[in-house]
């Protein structure tokens, strides 16, 4: 069956399963809801089939998926699978933070592994999901948004903080921090310094 | 015999094909039976642009391992510059990270400073698997016995006098290592 032939219910189920996999693949919680959406956005760029399942919109903080938001807050197939807190952050008010799996969610994660781990593409997908978590979780919200905005400029259209983040002094400071920590290459650092909002 | 998987950026291949004009040297590595070459579509496209690609195309296809149909480079695209992405450096790093997380053993050949620096600072688990083109050539003599000493030295001297970007002191260091091998 092609991804595009999925019924709404099948899509909903798959989104919840993908969510369980991305959250469960690393023992530590996903730092914020922004991380979750941006990491899924990267994941759907890596695995193009996913774009048939999870839709992204241009949102006030860049790429955002209402499907994902709904699955996290009101899971239909895996009730009580996810837990998180709500916190005010300097850049974003009322942010969902520390997203993790409950014991029920962890059981669902293990079941999915048992069911699909025989398949090479599934194991590859898990390694990709883990790679994304390990690369993006350590970024703070500003660093994350700067990298996403500067790489995917088409997705900044409705961003409420794009201009302030790209203001020269803030952008240069963040770019320097990212370069100093070894997160970005010198070439990317130069691009960030020379970027125009 | 288990073949060692080699994940390399395009500069390694282009070094032999175009920079030093010695595709035979690359052909020896490819045909040695020691390696499988993991090549994604971006790097394949870059190598395919070489006017000398036909020298290795057939042999390479026999030992090429195609990664699964994921866009591995997208994992690290935001961390690299546009020029690095055009060359496929993001694809090489993405594949290397995934292979590493799957517990696979491999050799990573990377020559560009930017991607190397990210691996050295942020991906320490992969650092020990990483080498550059000239470092790999020394292994092809010292470890895999693909070249004899004279040929390995000749290739390095050709590289020194080519447009391939490597500092002369690094070539000196590798030459010193080669001269000590087997003695």
Contacts between the chains, C-beta under 8 A, distances in Angstrom:
chain1	res1	chain2	res2	distance
A	42	B	74	6.2
A	42	B	75	6.6
A	42	B	77	8.0
A	42	B	78	7.8
A	45	B	71	6.2
A	45	B	74	4.0
A	45	B	77	7.6
A	46	B	70	5.3
A	46	B	71	5.2
A	46	B	72	6.8
A	46	B	74	4.5
A	46	B	75	5.8
A	46	B	94	7.7
A	47	B	70	5.6
A	47	B	71	7.7
A	48	B	71	6.8
A	120	B	68	7.1
A	121	B	68	5.9
A	123	B	102	6.8
A	124	B	68	5.1
A	124	B	70	6.6
A	124	B	98	6.7
A	124	B	102	7.5
A	125	B	70	7.7
A	127	B	98	4.6
A	127	B	101	4.3
A	127	B	102	4.9
A	128	B	70	6.2
A	128	B	72	7.5
A	128	B	75	6.5
A	128	B	98	5.7
A	130	B	101	5.4
A	131	B	75	5.3
A	131	B	94	7.4
A	131	B	97	4.6
A	131	B	98	5.8
A	131	B	101	5.9
A	132	B	75	5.9
A	135	B	75	6.7
A	135	B	76	6.6
A	135	B	79	7.5
A	135	B	97	7.7
A	135	B	122	8.0
A	147	B	78	4.0
A	147	B	79	7.1
A	148	B	78	6.4
A	150	B	78	7.4
A	151	B	77	5.9
A	151	B	78	4.2
A	181	B	121	7.2
A	181	B	122	7.6
A	182	B	117	6.4
A	182	B	118	6.1
A	182	B	120	7.2
A	182	B	121	2.4
A	182	B	122	4.8
A	183	B	79	6.2
A	183	B	118	7.3
A	183	B	121	8.0
A	183	B	122	6.1
A	184	B	78	8.0
A	184	B	79	5.0
A	184	B	80	7.4
A	184	B	118	7.4
A	185	B	79	6.6
A	185	B	80	5.2
A	185	B	81	5.8
A	185	B	84	6.1
A	185	B	113	7.9
A	185	B	114	2.9
A	185	B	115	6.3
A	185	B	117	6.4
A	185	B	118	5.9
A	186	B	81	7.8
A	186	B	113	6.8
A	186	B	114	5.3
A	186	B	117	7.1
A	187	B	80	6.8
A	187	B	81	2.8
A	187	B	82	7.7
A	187	B	83	5.9
A	187	B	84	5.4
A	187	B	114	4.9
A	188	B	78	8.0
A	188	B	79	6.2
A	188	B	80	5.5
A	188	B	81	4.5
A	188	B	84	7.7
A	188	B	114	7.3
A	190	B	81	6.9
A	191	B	81	5.3
A	191	B	82	6.7
